[in-house]
Amino acid sequence: MGGGGVAERKILALLRAGAKVTVVSPTLTAGLRRKARSGELIHRARGYRKGDLRGAFLVIAATSEEAVNRRVHAEASCLVNIVDRPEYGNFIVPSTVRRGPLTLAISTSGRSPALARSIRREIEGLYGAEFGSLLRCLEVVRRKVKERVKDPAERSRLLKEIASPEILAVLRTEGPDRAKTMVTRIAGRKMRGTQQS
């Protein structure tokens, strides 16, 4: 329920997760209108009506109308989240930062969604795209380590070393290329040593 900016963020996350989304709202943001035109979501261009939740698995009410939010809460017999009113819902949605395969979630357990958003903005500045780049490298190296290093204790030590705070420090100070070079060099040296012993 709702088609504004907050609803758009929630809807885009649901679409990325593969959900089939129906939006009930008299108006939509420009981005949501494009999604509706392309058939990525269904738009019912009107206000909420009794029965709109029939067959729903999950409902998010992102309207600024308290009366609508209460009606959605009263009718919902499924997972329901009322944005900014956690007491009306039965689950909360954490604020998230995504950097490629890295996802960081921030939750105040519904006590202050505004604080969660502020913390999310701060974290967005601390964790840039370079973290996604490093993770993709680690994924490849980890797969090779698991194939080639048979001793579980040695494998665990190596995987921890290539994902250590030192690697993160190099990532932040010298960039992703230097960090990835370090990861592959450390892993390569250890794997060669393991094969020789």
Rosetta constraint file for C-alpha pairs under 8 A:
AtomPair CA 1 CA 7 HARMONIC 7.68 0.50
AtomPair CA 1 CA 23 HARMONIC 5.90 0.50
AtomPair CA 1 CA 24 HARMONIC 4.98 0.50
AtomPair CA 1 CA 25 HARMONIC 6.13 0.50
AtomPair CA 1 CA 48 HARMONIC 7.02 0.50
AtomPair CA 1 CA 59 HARMONIC 7.70 0.50
AtomPair CA 1 CA 60 HARMONIC 6.27 0.50
AtomPair CA 1 CA 61 HARMONIC 4.56 0.50
AtomPair CA 1 CA 62 HARMONIC 5.74 0.50
AtomPair CA 1 CA 63 HARMONIC 6.38 0.50
AtomPair CA 2 CA 7 HARMONIC 5.81 0.50
AtomPair CA 2 CA 23 HARMONIC 6.84 0.50
AtomPair CA 2 CA 24 HARMONIC 6.15 0.50
AtomPair CA 2 CA 25 HARMONIC 4.91 0.50
AtomPair CA 2 CA 27 HARMONIC 7.95 0.50
AtomPair CA 2 CA 28 HARMONIC 7.81 0.50
AtomPair CA 2 CA 61 HARMONIC 6.44 0.50
AtomPair CA 2 CA 62 HARMONIC 5.04 0.50
AtomPair CA 2 CA 63 HARMONIC 4.87 0.50
AtomPair CA 3 CA 7 HARMONIC 5.39 0.50
AtomPair CA 3 CA 8 HARMONIC 6.42 0.50
AtomPair CA 3 CA 23 HARMONIC 7.01 0.50
AtomPair CA 3 CA 24 HARMONIC 7.46 0.50
AtomPair CA 3 CA 25 HARMONIC 5.50 0.50
AtomPair CA 3 CA 26 HARMONIC 7.69 0.50
AtomPair CA 3 CA 27 HARMONIC 5.91 0.50
AtomPair CA 3 CA 28 HARMONIC 4.37 0.50
AtomPair CA 3 CA 29 HARMONIC 6.18 0.50
AtomPair CA 3 CA 32 HARMONIC 7.35 0.50
AtomPair CA 3 CA 62 HARMONIC 7.63 0.50
AtomPair CA 3 CA 63 HARMONIC 7.81 0.50
AtomPair CA 4 CA 8 HARMONIC 6.08 0.50
AtomPair CA 4 CA 27 HARMONIC 7.67 0.50
AtomPair CA 4 CA 28 HARMONIC 5.99 0.50
AtomPair CA 4 CA 29 HARMONIC 5.60 0.50
AtomPair CA 4 CA 62 HARMONIC 7.80 0.50
AtomPair CA 4 CA 63 HARMONIC 7.88 0.50
AtomPair CA 5 CA 9 HARMONIC 6.51 0.50
AtomPair CA 5 CA 29 HARMONIC 6.69 0.50
AtomPair CA 6 CA 10 HARMONIC 6.58 0.50
AtomPair CA 6 CA 62 HARMONIC 6.52 0.50
AtomPair CA 7 CA 11 HARMONIC 5.99 0.50
AtomPair CA 7 CA 61 HARMONIC 7.91 0.50
AtomPair CA 7 CA 62 HARMONIC 5.34 0.50
AtomPair CA 7 CA 63 HARMONIC 7.89 0.50
AtomPair CA 8 CA 12 HARMONIC 6.01 0.50
AtomPair CA 8 CA 29 HARMONIC 7.27 0.50
AtomPair CA 8 CA 31 HARMONIC 7.61 0.50
AtomPair CA 8 CA 32 HARMONIC 6.50 0.50
AtomPair CA 9 CA 13 HARMONIC 6.38 0.50
AtomPair CA 10 CA 14 HARMONIC 6.34 0.50
AtomPair CA 10 CA 60 HARMONIC 7.95 0.50
AtomPair CA 11 CA 15 HARMONIC 6.13 0.50
AtomPair CA 11 CA 21 HARMONIC 7.29 0.50
AtomPair CA 12 CA 16 HARMONIC 6.15 0.50
AtomPair CA 13 CA 17 HARMONIC 6.34 0.50
AtomPair CA 14 CA 18 HARMONIC 6.48 0.50
AtomPair CA 14 CA 19 HARMONIC 5.35 0.50
AtomPair CA 14 CA 20 HARMONIC 7.97 0.50
AtomPair CA 14 CA 21 HARMONIC 7.41 0.50
AtomPair CA 15 CA 19 HARMONIC 5.17 0.50
AtomPair CA 15 CA 20 HARMONIC 7.00 0.50
AtomPair CA 15 CA 21 HARMONIC 7.08 0.50
AtomPair CA 15 CA 40 HARMONIC 7.82 0.50
AtomPair CA 20 CA 40 HARMONIC 7.96 0.50
AtomPair CA 20 CA 41 HARMONIC 6.74 0.50
AtomPair CA 21 CA 40 HARMONIC 7.82 0.50
AtomPair CA 21 CA 41 HARMONIC 5.13 0.50
AtomPair CA 21 CA 42 HARMONIC 6.35 0.50
AtomPair CA 22 CA 41 HARMONIC 5.81 0.50
AtomPair CA 22 CA 42 HARMONIC 4.57 0.50
AtomPair CA 22 CA 43 HARMONIC 5.85 0.50
AtomPair CA 22 CA 44 HARMONIC 7.39 0.50
AtomPair CA 23 CA 41 HARMONIC 7.29 0.50
AtomPair CA 23 CA 42 HARMONIC 6.12 0.50
AtomPair CA 23 CA 43 HARMONIC 4.87 0.50
AtomPair CA 23 CA 44 HARMONIC 6.11 0.50
AtomPair CA 24 CA 43 HARMONIC 6.08 0.50
AtomPair CA 24 CA 44 HARMONIC 4.81 0.50
AtomPair CA 24 CA 45 HARMONIC 6.26 0.50
AtomPair CA 24 CA 46 HARMONIC 6.27 0.50
AtomPair CA 24 CA 47 HARMONIC 6.38 0.50
AtomPair CA 24 CA 48 HARMONIC 6.27 0.50
AtomPair CA 25 CA 43 HARMONIC 7.47 0.50
AtomPair CA 25 CA 44 HARMONIC 6.38 0.50
AtomPair CA 25 CA 45 HARMONIC 5.35 0.50
AtomPair CA 25 CA 46 HARMONIC 5.14 0.50
AtomPair CA 25 CA 47 HARMONIC 5.37 0.50
AtomPair CA 25 CA 48 HARMONIC 7.17 0.50
AtomPair CA 26 CA 44 HARMONIC 7.53 0.50
AtomPair CA 26 CA 45 HARMONIC 4.48 0.50
AtomPair CA 26 CA 46 HARMONIC 4.15 0.50
AtomPair CA 26 CA 47 HARMONIC 5.72 0.50
AtomPair CA 27 CA 45 HARMONIC 6.55 0.50
AtomPair CA 27 CA 46 HARMONIC 7.78 0.50
AtomPair CA 28 CA 32 HARMONIC 5.72 0.50
AtomPair CA 28 CA 33 HARMONIC 5.84 0.50
AtomPair CA 29 CA 33 HARMONIC 6.20 0.50
AtomPair CA 30 CA 34 HARMONIC 6.38 0.50
AtomPair CA 31 CA 35 HARMONIC 6.47 0.50
AtomPair CA 32 CA 36 HARMONIC 6.14 0.50
AtomPair CA 33 CA 37 HARMONIC 6.13 0.50
AtomPair CA 34 CA 38 HARMONIC 6.17 0.50
AtomPair CA 35 CA 39 HARMONIC 6.26 0.50
AtomPair CA 35 CA 40 HARMONIC 5.15 0.50
AtomPair CA 35 CA 41 HARMONIC 6.07 0.50
AtomPair CA 36 CA 40 HARMONIC 5.82 0.50
AtomPair CA 36 CA 41 HARMONIC 5.04 0.50
AtomPair CA 36 CA 42 HARMONIC 5.92 0.50
AtomPair CA 36 CA 43 HARMONIC 6.17 0.50
AtomPair CA 48 CA 52 HARMONIC 6.87 0.50
AtomPair CA 48 CA 68 HARMONIC 7.05 0.50
AtomPair CA 50 CA 75 HARMONIC 7.52 0.50
AtomPair CA 53 CA 59 HARMONIC 7.46 0.50
AtomPair CA 53 CA 72 HARMONIC 7.98 0.50
AtomPair CA 53 CA 75 HARMONIC 7.42 0.50
AtomPair CA 53 CA 76 HARMONIC 6.58 0.50
AtomPair CA 56 CA 78 HARMONIC 6.99 0.50
AtomPair CA 57 CA 78 HARMONIC 5.74 0.50
AtomPair CA 57 CA 79 HARMONIC 6.45 0.50
AtomPair CA 58 CA 78 HARMONIC 5.94 0.50
AtomPair CA 58 CA 79 HARMONIC 4.64 0.50
AtomPair CA 58 CA 80 HARMONIC 5.81 0.50
AtomPair CA 59 CA 76 HARMONIC 7.67 0.50
AtomPair CA 59 CA 78 HARMONIC 7.35 0.50
AtomPair CA 59 CA 79 HARMONIC 6.14 0.50
AtomPair CA 59 CA 80 HARMONIC 4.67 0.50
AtomPair CA 59 CA 81 HARMONIC 6.29 0.50
AtomPair CA 60 CA 80 HARMONIC 5.79 0.50
AtomPair CA 60 CA 81 HARMONIC 4.81 0.50
AtomPair CA 60 CA 82 HARMONIC 5.88 0.50
AtomPair CA 60 CA 83 HARMONIC 7.14 0.50
AtomPair CA 61 CA 69 HARMONIC 6.18 0.50
AtomPair CA 61 CA 72 HARMONIC 7.18 0.50
AtomPair CA 61 CA 80 HARMONIC 7.75 0.50
AtomPair CA 61 CA 81 HARMONIC 6.33 0.50
AtomPair CA 61 CA 82 HARMONIC 4.84 0.50
AtomPair CA 61 CA 83 HARMONIC 6.10 0.50
AtomPair CA 62 CA 69 HARMONIC 7.97 0.50
AtomPair CA 62 CA 82 HARMONIC 6.45 0.50
AtomPair CA 62 CA 83 HARMONIC 5.27 0.50
AtomPair CA 63 CA 68 HARMONIC 7.37 0.50
AtomPair CA 63 CA 69 HARMONIC 6.90 0.50
AtomPair CA 63 CA 83 HARMONIC 7.76 0.50
AtomPair CA 65 CA 69 HARMONIC 6.41 0.50
AtomPair CA 66 CA 70 HARMONIC 6.22 0.50
AtomPair CA 67 CA 71 HARMONIC 6.27 0.50
AtomPair CA 68 CA 72 HARMONIC 6.18 0.50
AtomPair CA 69 CA 73 HARMONIC 6.18 0.50
AtomPair CA 69 CA 82 HARMONIC 6.53 0.50
AtomPair CA 69 CA 88 HARMONIC 8.00 0.50
AtomPair CA 70 CA 74 HARMONIC 6.11 0.50
AtomPair CA 70 CA 88 HARMONIC 7.27 0.50
AtomPair CA 71 CA 75 HARMONIC 6.18 0.50
AtomPair CA 72 CA 76 HARMONIC 5.92 0.50
AtomPair CA 73 CA 80 HARMONIC 7.11 0.50
AtomPair CA 73 CA 82 HARMONIC 7.59 0.50
AtomPair CA 73 CA 88 HARMONIC 5.88 0.50
AtomPair CA 73 CA 89 HARMONIC 6.68 0.50
AtomPair CA 76 CA 80 HARMONIC 6.61 0.50
AtomPair CA 79 CA 89 HARMONIC 7.65 0.50
AtomPair CA 79 CA 90 HARMONIC 6.23 0.50
AtomPair CA 79 CA 91 HARMONIC 6.79 0.50
AtomPair CA 80 CA 89 HARMONIC 5.06 0.50
AtomPair CA 80 CA 90 HARMONIC 5.72 0.50
AtomPair CA 80 CA 91 HARMONIC 6.47 0.50
AtomPair CA 81 CA 86 HARMONIC 6.83 0.50
AtomPair CA 81 CA 88 HARMONIC 7.29 0.50
AtomPair CA 81 CA 89 HARMONIC 4.55 0.50
AtomPair CA 81 CA 90 HARMONIC 6.42 0.50
AtomPair CA 81 CA 91 HARMONIC 5.76 0.50
AtomPair CA 81 CA 92 HARMONIC 6.10 0.50
AtomPair CA 81 CA 93 HARMONIC 7.58 0.50
AtomPair CA 82 CA 86 HARMONIC 6.02 0.50
AtomPair CA 82 CA 88 HARMONIC 6.05 0.50
AtomPair CA 82 CA 89 HARMONIC 5.52 0.50
AtomPair CA 84 CA 110 HARMONIC 7.62 0.50
AtomPair CA 84 CA 112 HARMONIC 7.97 0.50
AtomPair CA 84 CA 113 HARMONIC 6.35 0.50
AtomPair CA 85 CA 89 HARMONIC 7.36 0.50
AtomPair CA 85 CA 110 HARMONIC 7.67 0.50
AtomPair CA 86 CA 90 HARMONIC 7.55 0.50
AtomPair CA 86 CA 91 HARMONIC 7.49 0.50
AtomPair CA 86 CA 92 HARMONIC 6.58 0.50
AtomPair CA 86 CA 110 HARMONIC 5.39 0.50
AtomPair CA 86 CA 111 HARMONIC 7.88 0.50
AtomPair CA 92 CA 109 HARMONIC 7.01 0.50
AtomPair CA 92 CA 110 HARMONIC 6.48 0.50
AtomPair CA 93 CA 107 HARMONIC 7.62 0.50
AtomPair CA 94 CA 105 HARMONIC 5.65 0.50
AtomPair CA 94 CA 106 HARMONIC 5.32 0.50
AtomPair CA 94 CA 107 HARMONIC 4.77 0.50
AtomPair CA 94 CA 108 HARMONIC 7.94 0.50
AtomPair CA 94 CA 116 HARMONIC 7.73 0.50
AtomPair CA 95 CA 105 HARMONIC 5.62 0.50
AtomPair CA 95 CA 106 HARMONIC 5.04 0.50
AtomPair CA 95 CA 107 HARMONIC 6.34 0.50
AtomPair CA 95 CA 116 HARMONIC 6.13 0.50
AtomPair CA 95 CA 117 HARMONIC 6.23 0.50
AtomPair CA 95 CA 120 HARMONIC 6.44 0.50
AtomPair CA 96 CA 103 HARMONIC 6.69 0.50
AtomPair CA 96 CA 104 HARMONIC 5.48 0.50
AtomPair CA 96 CA 105 HARMONIC 4.40 0.50
AtomPair CA 96 CA 106 HARMONIC 6.13 0.50
AtomPair CA 96 CA 120 HARMONIC 6.65 0.50
AtomPair CA 97 CA 103 HARMONIC 5.69 0.50
AtomPair CA 97 CA 104 HARMONIC 5.07 0.50
AtomPair CA 97 CA 105 HARMONIC 6.52 0.50
AtomPair CA 97 CA 120 HARMONIC 6.55 0.50
AtomPair CA 97 CA 123 HARMONIC 7.39 0.50
AtomPair CA 97 CA 124 HARMONIC 6.30 0.50
AtomPair CA 98 CA 102 HARMONIC 5.68 0.50
AtomPair CA 98 CA 103 HARMONIC 4.55 0.50
AtomPair CA 98 CA 104 HARMONIC 6.47 0.50
AtomPair CA 99 CA 103 HARMONIC 6.43 0.50
AtomPair CA 99 CA 127 HARMONIC 7.49 0.50
AtomPair CA 99 CA 128 HARMONIC 6.71 0.50
AtomPair CA 99 CA 129 HARMONIC 5.49 0.50
AtomPair CA 99 CA 130 HARMONIC 7.98 0.50
AtomPair CA 99 CA 131 HARMONIC 6.43 0.50
AtomPair CA 99 CA 132 HARMONIC 4.93 0.50
AtomPair CA 100 CA 129 HARMONIC 7.18 0.50
AtomPair CA 100 CA 131 HARMONIC 7.70 0.50
AtomPair CA 100 CA 132 HARMONIC 4.37 0.50
AtomPair CA 100 CA 133 HARMONIC 7.32 0.50
AtomPair CA 100 CA 135 HARMONIC 7.96 0.50
AtomPair CA 101 CA 132 HARMONIC 5.87 0.50
AtomPair CA 101 CA 135 HARMONIC 6.84 0.50
AtomPair CA 101 CA 136 HARMONIC 7.49 0.50
AtomPair CA 102 CA 131 HARMONIC 7.24 0.50
AtomPair CA 102 CA 132 HARMONIC 6.02 0.50
AtomPair CA 102 CA 135 HARMONIC 7.30 0.50
AtomPair CA 106 CA 116 HARMONIC 5.87 0.50
AtomPair CA 106 CA 119 HARMONIC 7.38 0.50
AtomPair CA 106 CA 120 HARMONIC 6.69 0.50
AtomPair CA 107 CA 113 HARMONIC 7.61 0.50
AtomPair CA 107 CA 116 HARMONIC 5.86 0.50
AtomPair CA 108 CA 112 HARMONIC 5.86 0.50
AtomPair CA 108 CA 113 HARMONIC 6.65 0.50
AtomPair CA 108 CA 115 HARMONIC 7.52 0.50
AtomPair CA 108 CA 116 HARMONIC 6.13 0.50
AtomPair CA 112 CA 116 HARMONIC 6.56 0.50
AtomPair CA 113 CA 117 HARMONIC 6.28 0.50
AtomPair CA 114 CA 118 HARMONIC 6.33 0.50
AtomPair CA 115 CA 119 HARMONIC 6.14 0.50
AtomPair CA 116 CA 120 HARMONIC 6.06 0.50
AtomPair CA 117 CA 121 HARMONIC 6.26 0.50
AtomPair CA 118 CA 122 HARMONIC 6.41 0.50
AtomPair CA 119 CA 123 HARMONIC 6.17 0.50
AtomPair CA 120 CA 124 HARMONIC 6.08 0.50
AtomPair CA 121 CA 125 HARMONIC 6.73 0.50
AtomPair CA 122 CA 126 HARMONIC 6.72 0.50
AtomPair CA 123 CA 127 HARMONIC 6.08 0.50
AtomPair CA 124 CA 128 HARMONIC 6.63 0.50
AtomPair CA 127 CA 131 HARMONIC 6.50 0.50
AtomPair CA 128 CA 132 HARMONIC 7.83 0.50
AtomPair CA 129 CA 133 HARMONIC 6.61 0.50
AtomPair CA 130 CA 134 HARMONIC 6.22 0.50
AtomPair CA 130 CA 171 HARMONIC 7.49 0.50
AtomPair CA 130 CA 175 HARMONIC 7.33 0.50
AtomPair CA 130 CA 176 HARMONIC 5.61 0.50
AtomPair CA 131 CA 135 HARMONIC 6.15 0.50
AtomPair CA 131 CA 171 HARMONIC 7.93 0.50
AtomPair CA 131 CA 176 HARMONIC 7.67 0.50
AtomPair CA 132 CA 136 HARMONIC 6.32 0.50
AtomPair CA 133 CA 137 HARMONIC 6.59 0.50
AtomPair CA 133 CA 176 HARMONIC 6.85 0.50
AtomPair CA 134 CA 138 HARMONIC 6.17 0.50
AtomPair CA 134 CA 176 HARMONIC 6.21 0.50
AtomPair CA 134 CA 179 HARMONIC 7.28 0.50
AtomPair CA 134 CA 180 HARMONIC 6.22 0.50
AtomPair CA 135 CA 139 HARMONIC 6.07 0.50
AtomPair CA 136 CA 140 HARMONIC 6.67 0.50
AtomPair CA 137 CA 141 HARMONIC 6.31 0.50
AtomPair CA 137 CA 180 HARMONIC 6.47 0.50
AtomPair CA 138 CA 142 HARMONIC 5.72 0.50
AtomPair CA 138 CA 162 HARMONIC 7.67 0.50
AtomPair CA 138 CA 163 HARMONIC 7.79 0.50
AtomPair CA 138 CA 180 HARMONIC 7.98 0.50
AtomPair CA 138 CA 183 HARMONIC 7.51 0.50
AtomPair CA 139 CA 143 HARMONIC 6.30 0.50
AtomPair CA 140 CA 144 HARMONIC 6.58 0.50
AtomPair CA 141 CA 145 HARMONIC 6.15 0.50
AtomPair CA 141 CA 183 HARMONIC 7.87 0.50
AtomPair CA 141 CA 184 HARMONIC 6.86 0.50
AtomPair CA 141 CA 187 HARMONIC 7.21 0.50
AtomPair CA 142 CA 146 HARMONIC 6.11 0.50
AtomPair CA 142 CA 159 HARMONIC 6.82 0.50
AtomPair CA 143 CA 147 HARMONIC 6.35 0.50
AtomPair CA 144 CA 148 HARMONIC 6.10 0.50
AtomPair CA 145 CA 149 HARMONIC 5.47 0.50
AtomPair CA 145 CA 155 HARMONIC 6.80 0.50
AtomPair CA 145 CA 159 HARMONIC 7.72 0.50
AtomPair CA 145 CA 187 HARMONIC 7.30 0.50
AtomPair CA 145 CA 191 HARMONIC 7.12 0.50
AtomPair CA 146 CA 150 HARMONIC 7.27 0.50
AtomPair CA 146 CA 155 HARMONIC 6.96 0.50
AtomPair CA 148 CA 191 HARMONIC 6.85 0.50
AtomPair CA 148 CA 195 HARMONIC 7.93 0.50
AtomPair CA 149 CA 154 HARMONIC 7.20 0.50
AtomPair CA 149 CA 155 HARMONIC 5.63 0.50
AtomPair CA 149 CA 191 HARMONIC 6.50 0.50
AtomPair CA 149 CA 194 HARMONIC 6.73 0.50
AtomPair CA 149 CA 195 HARMONIC 7.92 0.50
AtomPair CA 150 CA 154 HARMONIC 7.99 0.50
AtomPair CA 150 CA 155 HARMONIC 7.03 0.50
AtomPair CA 151 CA 155 HARMONIC 6.03 0.50
AtomPair CA 152 CA 156 HARMONIC 6.04 0.50
AtomPair CA 153 CA 157 HARMONIC 6.24 0.50
AtomPair CA 154 CA 158 HARMONIC 6.17 0.50
AtomPair CA 155 CA 159 HARMONIC 6.16 0.50
AtomPair CA 156 CA 160 HARMONIC 6.20 0.50
AtomPair CA 157 CA 161 HARMONIC 6.17 0.50
AtomPair CA 158 CA 162 HARMONIC 6.33 0.50
AtomPair CA 158 CA 187 HARMONIC 6.94 0.50
AtomPair CA 158 CA 190 HARMONIC 7.42 0.50
AtomPair CA 159 CA 163 HARMONIC 6.46 0.50
AtomPair CA 160 CA 164 HARMONIC 5.87 0.50
AtomPair CA 162 CA 167 HARMONIC 6.75 0.50
AtomPair CA 162 CA 182 HARMONIC 8.00 0.50
AtomPair CA 162 CA 183 HARMONIC 5.26 0.50
AtomPair CA 162 CA 186 HARMONIC 7.01 0.50
AtomPair CA 162 CA 187 HARMONIC 7.14 0.50
AtomPair CA 163 CA 167 HARMONIC 6.22 0.50
AtomPair CA 163 CA 168 HARMONIC 7.46 0.50
AtomPair CA 164 CA 168 HARMONIC 6.63 0.50
AtomPair CA 165 CA 169 HARMONIC 6.13 0.50
AtomPair CA 166 CA 170 HARMONIC 6.32 0.50
AtomPair CA 167 CA 171 HARMONIC 6.14 0.50
AtomPair CA 167 CA 179 HARMONIC 5.93 0.50
AtomPair CA 167 CA 182 HARMONIC 7.53 0.50
AtomPair CA 167 CA 183 HARMONIC 7.56 0.50
AtomPair CA 168 CA 172 HARMONIC 6.23 0.50
AtomPair CA 168 CA 179 HARMONIC 7.57 0.50
AtomPair CA 169 CA 173 HARMONIC 6.10 0.50
AtomPair CA 170 CA 174 HARMONIC 5.25 0.50
AtomPair CA 170 CA 175 HARMONIC 6.64 0.50
AtomPair CA 170 CA 176 HARMONIC 7.99 0.50
AtomPair CA 170 CA 178 HARMONIC 7.03 0.50
AtomPair CA 170 CA 179 HARMONIC 5.63 0.50
AtomPair CA 171 CA 175 HARMONIC 4.58 0.50
AtomPair CA 171 CA 176 HARMONIC 5.14 0.50
AtomPair CA 171 CA 178 HARMONIC 7.01 0.50
AtomPair CA 171 CA 179 HARMONIC 5.08 0.50
AtomPair CA 172 CA 176 HARMONIC 7.86 0.50
AtomPair CA 174 CA 178 HARMONIC 6.11 0.50
AtomPair CA 174 CA 179 HARMONIC 7.40 0.50
AtomPair CA 175 CA 179 HARMONIC 6.47 0.50
AtomPair CA 176 CA 180 HARMONIC 5.98 0.50
AtomPair CA 177 CA 181 HARMONIC 6.13 0.50
AtomPair CA 178 CA 182 HARMONIC 6.26 0.50
AtomPair CA 179 CA 183 HARMONIC 6.25 0.50
AtomPair CA 180 CA 184 HARMONIC 6.22 0.50
AtomPair CA 181 CA 185 HARMONIC 6.01 0.50
AtomPair CA 182 CA 186 HARMONIC 6.00 0.50
AtomPair CA 183 CA 187 HARMONIC 6.09 0.50
AtomPair CA 184 CA 188 HARMONIC 5.80 0.50
AtomPair CA 185 CA 189 HARMONIC 6.07 0.50
AtomPair CA 186 CA 190 HARMONIC 6.20 0.50
AtomPair CA 187 CA 191 HARMONIC 5.95 0.50
AtomPair CA 188 CA 192 HARMONIC 6.09 0.50
AtomPair CA 189 CA 193 HARMONIC 6.19 0.50
AtomPair CA 190 CA 194 HARMONIC 6.10 0.50
AtomPair CA 191 CA 195 HARMONIC 6.23 0.50
AtomPair CA 192 CA 196 HARMONIC 6.27 0.50
AtomPair CA 193 CA 197 HARMONIC 6.35 0.50
